């Protein structure tokens, strides 16, 4: 059974290059799924990505209690990332976080 990788595309011009992540991941045995923020859909070709991955590109929230069209992920890449979505997902740049963490001091 292959591992599932979610690639989450955020709205920025580098999202146009999301394909550069898919092929190496697939060659390494990952089952790749692409999710995009609603604004990121302006930068990607959802139909081409769906054809390449075999999964629909999800760009909207799913309703609670409804079955997900994507398999659960084993790993997640956010590309290109930005602090707004990192914060919402609980992902922080560790140097940034340690500068504000009282036990780690001001590095």
C-alpha positions in Angstrom: 0.0 0.0 0.0 1.5 3.4 -1.0 1.9 6.3 1.3 -0.4 9.3 0.7 1.1 12.8 0.3 -1.0 15.9 0.4 0.5 18.9 -1.5 -1.4 22.0 -0.4 -1.1 24.9 -2.9 -1.4 28.4 -1.5 -2.2 31.5 -3.6 1.1 32.8 -5.0 2.8 32.6 -8.4 5.1 29.6 -7.4 1.9 27.5 -7.1 2.1 27.3 -11.0 5.1 25.0 -10.5 3.4 22.5 -8.2 4.0 19.8 -10.8 7.7 19.9 -9.9 6.7 18.3 -6.5 4.4 15.7 -7.9 6.6 13.7 -10.3 9.5 13.0 -7.8 7.0 12.1 -5.1 5.2 9.7 -7.4 8.5 8.2 -8.5 9.3 7.6 -4.8 6.1 5.7 -4.4 3.8 8.3 -2.9 0.1 8.6 -3.9 -0.2 12.4 -4.3 -3.3 14.4 -3.7 -3.4 18.2 -4.4 -5.4 20.6 -2.2 -5.6 24.3 -3.1 -6.8 27.3 -1.3 -9.7 28.9 -3.2 -7.4 31.7 -4.3 -4.7 29.3 -5.4 -7.0 27.9 -8.1 -6.1 30.9 -10.2 -2.5 29.7 -10.3 -3.0 26.0 -11.1 -4.5 23.8 -13.7 -6.9 21.7 -11.6 -7.9 19.4 -14.5 -4.3 18.6 -15.4 -3.4 18.0 -11.8 -6.4 15.7 -11.4 -5.3 13.7 -14.5 -1.7 13.5 -13.2 -2.6 12.4 -9.7 -5.8 10.4 -10.3 -7.5 12.4 -7.5 -9.8 15.5 -7.6 -8.2 18.7 -6.6 -10.0 19.8 -3.5 -10.3 23.6 -3.2 -13.2 24.0 -0.9 -14.1 22.8 2.6 -16.0 19.6 2.9 -19.1 19.5 5.0 -18.6 17.9 8.5 -19.8 14.3 8.5 -19.4 13.8 4.7 -17.0 11.2 3.3 -13.8 12.7 2.1 -13.0 12.1 -1.6 -9.3 11.9 -0.7 -7.5 9.2 1.3 -6.1 10.3 4.6 -2.5 11.7 4.4 0.7 10.3 5.7 2.6 13.5 5.0 1.7 17.1 4.0 3.7 19.7 2.0 2.4 23.3 1.9 3.8 25.1 -1.1 4.3 27.9 -1.5 3.7 28.5 2.2 2.7 31.7 4.0 2.4 32.5 7.6 -1.4 32.9 7.6 -1.9 29.2 6.5 0.9 28.0 8.7 -0.7 29.6 11.7 -4.1 28.1 10.9 -2.5 24.6 10.4 -0.3 24.9 13.6 2.9 24.9 11.5 5.5 27.5 12.5 9.0 28.3 11.4 10.9 26.9 14.4 13.4 29.8 14.6 10.4 32.2 14.7 8.7 30.2 17.3 11.8 29.8 19.5 12.3 33.5 19.6 9.0 33.9 21.3 9.1 30.7 23.5 9.9 31.7 27.1 12.0 28.6 27.8 14.2 29.0 24.7 15.1 32.6 25.2 15.5 35.2 22.5 17.6 33.7 19.7 
